[in-house]
Amino acid sequence: MKTDFENVIVVNHPLCEHNMSHIRDKNASADSFINSLKRVAQILMYTATKNLPLSCCHVETPIAECDALKIDDSYKIVFAPILRAGLALSEVAKEIYPEASIQHVGMYRDEATLEPVWYYDKTPVSYSNPEKIKVFVLDPMLATGNSSKAAVSLFLKKGISIENIVFISVLAAPEGLEVLTKDFPGLKIYTAHIDKSLNSKAYIVPGLGDAGDRLFNTFEK
Ligand code: URA
């Protein structure tokens, strides 16, 4: 579904909605939360990768030879999970396309300034052939847009054009979408839902709480 935001695609699917009802539920078990989040991620990922380039190949089935199509391996497909909640999405990415390169980027949110603080970057110092790279930046929660913006900027600085970068989030706040679409016209963003707003602590409302804490069970007791 097209939205008021340029290049923001809300993926509508009954199974997305069904699984969203599990992950939003504060009483969902850890098992239900993780697996439902991954099911939503799978639908998002299949939709967001639908324009990957294909090339022809020839294979032999047990019965006969035939022509077939495969992802054009002159392209490198990169999934870049923003640590740590993005890890759940990269697990799904690896399942649907094991040949992809997973290049983790790590930022935590300074709770006072809400600005991202880098602590990990597994991207190469430079890409030898940036025009042949397709990057999918993964973060289940697009909230203020600050860490998403830092991750997208990193790939742009390394020579990858905005047409070859896609952002995937399970939930997005209008505030974060405003930041990304204003700063990066041409960036394609796939999400399962655009929520109402952020609260004073920059959590998405109604959202699902802290995705990292719910994935890794790191709540303060
Ligand atoms: N990150 C989260 O995990 N949840 C939010 O609501 C916002 C940012």
Residues whose N, C-alpha, C, O or C-beta is under 5 A from the ligand:
A	BS01	URA	M141 A143 A202 Y203 I204 G207 G209 D210 A211 G212
